[in-house]
Amino acid sequence: MSTPMCEPLENAKSTPLVKSGVAITNLDGLRESVFERLSFPEARFVRLRRNDEAYEAWRGQLTLAPKFRARAKVWPVRTSLRSGIALGPDVGLPKWEAERALEGLIHGEAYYVERATHVLDDHEGFSLELPGDVTVVVIAEKGFPTAVQVDDPVHLSGPPVLL
């Protein structure tokens, strides 16, 4: 297996990194559970969608008939990092590989944990561009409280709603 994240990390430049969008949870979701925790490295992450695509993306994940009126919560989220790395196609990391990297982090695969730890040692966090216009933001635990704003949720139900 090649080393897919090394070259993109070398190509990426550290900049202030501001990302906003919406995170989708089920109705039981709480503000504290919008971000998921990673054990290694100690960090949290969130999957963000653009506001105008949130409803359709959410409906697209369901395997139910379109007339079923399921519900979810949409949480407006804004992250602001003084020092971050944006990883995506523009620095040589294809979206499918970014998705693979996230799965590797979630499951504690040494290769991805080592790269993420290296980035988080020098920066507050990083972003990954995934397929489906999803952006994942990973933030080091130590800077998390000051880097994140989670607003009140909006409920999704039935026909599309304007957010």
Secondary structure in CASP SS format (residue, H / E / C, confidence):
PFRMAT SS
TARGET T0000
AUTHOR 0000-0000-0000
METHOD secondary structure of the structure
MODEL  1
M C 1.00
S C 1.00
T C 1.00
P C 1.00
M C 1.00
C H 1.00
E H 1.00
P H 1.00
L H 1.00
E H 1.00
N H 1.00
A C 1.00
K C 1.00
S E 1.00
T E 1.00
P E 1.00
L E 1.00
V E 1.00
K E 1.00
S E 1.00
G E 1.00
V E 1.00
A E 1.00
I E 1.00
T E 1.00
N C 1.00
L C 1.00
D C 1.00
G C 1.00
L C 1.00
R H 1.00
E H 1.00
S H 1.00
V C 1.00
F C 1.00
E E 1.00
R E 1.00
L E 1.00
S C 1.00
F C 1.00
P C 1.00
E C 1.00
A E 1.00
R E 1.00
F E 1.00
V E 1.00
R E 1.00
L E 1.00
R E 1.00
R C 1.00
N H 1.00
D H 1.00
E H 1.00
A H 1.00
Y H 1.00
E H 1.00
A H 1.00
W H 1.00
R H 1.00
G H 1.00
Q C 1.00
L C 1.00
T C 1.00
L C 1.00
A C 1.00
P C 1.00
K C 1.00
F C 1.00
R C 1.00
A C 1.00
R E 1.00
A E 1.00
K E 1.00
V E 1.00
W E 1.00
P E 1.00
V E 1.00
R E 1.00
T E 1.00
S E 1.00
L E 1.00
R E 1.00
S E 1.00
G E 1.00
I E 1.00
A E 1.00
L E 1.00
G C 1.00
P H 1.00
D H 1.00
V H 1.00
G C 1.00
L C 1.00
P C 1.00
K H 1.00
W H 1.00
E H 1.00
A H 1.00
E H 1.00
R H 1.00
A H 1.00
L H 1.00
E H 1.00
G H 1.00
L H 1.00
I H 1.00
H C 1.00
G C 1.00
E C 1.00
A H 1.00
Y H 1.00
Y H 1.00
V H 1.00
E H 1.00
R H 1.00
A H 1.00
T H 1.00
H H 1.00
V H 1.00
L H 1.00
D H 1.00
D H 1.00
H C 1.00
E C 1.00
G E 1.00
F E 1.00
S E 1.00
L E 1.00
E E 1.00
L E 1.00
P C 1.00
G C 1.00
D C 1.00
V E 1.00
T E 1.00
V E 1.00
V E 1.00
V E 1.00
I E 1.00
A E 1.00
E H 1.00
K H 1.00
G H 1.00
F H 1.00
P H 1.00
T H 1.00
A H 1.00
V E 1.00
Q E 1.00
V E 1.00
D C 1.00
D C 1.00
P C 1.00
V E 1.00
H E 1.00
L E 1.00
S E 1.00
G C 1.00
P C 1.00
P C 1.00
V C 1.00
L C 1.00
L C 1.00
END
